[in-house]
Amino acid sequence: MSERKRLEQWKGQINQELDRVMEFWIQHSHDQDYGGFFTCLSQDGAVYDDLKYIWLQGRQVWMYCRLYRKVPRFHREDILNTAITGGEFLLAHARPSADSLKCAFVVTRDGRAVKIQRTIFGECFYVMAMDELWRVTHEDRYKKEARQMMDQITHWVRVDPTELGRPELCGAGKVNSMAVPMMLLNLVDQLSEDDEEMTTTYKEVGTWSVQMILQHLQRDGKAVLENVSEHGQELPGCLGRHQNSGHAIEAGWFLLRQAITRTDQSLAKTAVEKFIILPFLLGWDQDHGGLYSFQDVDGHCPTQLEWSMKLWWPHTEALIAFLLGYQETGDQKLLEYFEKVYNYVFSQFSDPENGEWFGYLNREGKVALSIKGGPFKGCFHIPRCLYMCEEILSKLLDIMDNKA
């Protein structure tokens, strides 16, 4: 089959899959009474718990707005109105204290706080939701919310984390967890899109985030470790040996987008070779296919019980990363890796009968949990992947047409 035929075939299937996935969430997740979204959904879409997880609320608002703004067939009033309703739920209920910008992790159906986590991730997706709402509604109050929260997150990460509620214990050293600079870099990318003021404002934060991510490339460039010291040294024990191929690959395409923006060829090379290809080759299960959830860099058995499971989100990140990498480099092996992951996800994760994807497979690729959504899986990784891959494939096909 010619390369053009393969690209067209992938684009057609991804187009249909995105429609099916979004129809699942549109049909089953909307809370018509209180606003916001149900995310604890069974295989057929039935709600099995009405708790609302703030980071997933933010993700779904972002996803609806992004599709409304970028994909013509989703430029629908019902999608926009639902996103606005979700955004207003966040404004009303995400922050349980009037004296703090700290968000709850989970709230009741009607918005009463249940639990707060000592992390920044709920707040990060609050920023993404508000910024996208501003872009589709042009209401400055949403942009103001995004900017205010972004500045607070940056303060917590780089100046003073006290308000996060993490007591400093004498035996705990400071750790550079890759998830934190990854998220900041993603927020810089979000806020800076076609906005010179925000690009200038957050340029230094972006540079810092890139530097902190690159610290995770360890062992003479042969491993990406999830946690390093605040000064970029390898940590002792399980914490230091921990590898998360999905995070590394996701960080890779974040870095690659930054490299494209900066026209930084050196950063692009590192992103593709060290943060995308290397973790993929190390993390792919040669016996059963799919990416391991966690690994130990020295080959010890990881302590996480789910280490050998195949989860949905690392595979979506790999699809984005390989296709974006191919678009920028033209390297055929990246297209081959994309096809390998593509064949796995459409044969193992996708549920054409009920819509959406299963999220949790065992090592052999059998469904371990039949749920379609929960505290960690919502309307985000899969539709973001499908939308981005559809967009990249369209660009690649347009380039071929222009060369013909």
Secondary structure, DSSP 8 states (H G I E B T S, - for coil): --HHHHHHHHHHHHHHHHHHHHHHHHHHSB-TTT-SB--EE-TTS-EEE--EEHHHHHHHHHHHHHHHHH-GGG--HHHHHHHHHHHHHHHHHS-S-TT-----SEE-TTS-EEE--SSSHHHHHHHHHHHHHHHHH--HHHHHHHHHHHHHHHHHHHT--GGGT----TT---EEETHHHHHHHHHHHHHHTT-HHHHHHTHHHHHHHHHHHHTTEETTTTEE-SEEETTS-B-SHHHHHEE-HHHHHHHHHHHHHHHHHHT-HHHHHHIIIIIIIHHHHHHB-TTT-SB-S-EETTS---SSTTTT-EEHHHHHHHHHHHHHHHHHH--HHHHHHHHHHHHHHHHHTB-TTTSSB--EE-TTS-EEE--S--SS--SSHHHHHHHHHHHHHHHHHHHHHHH-
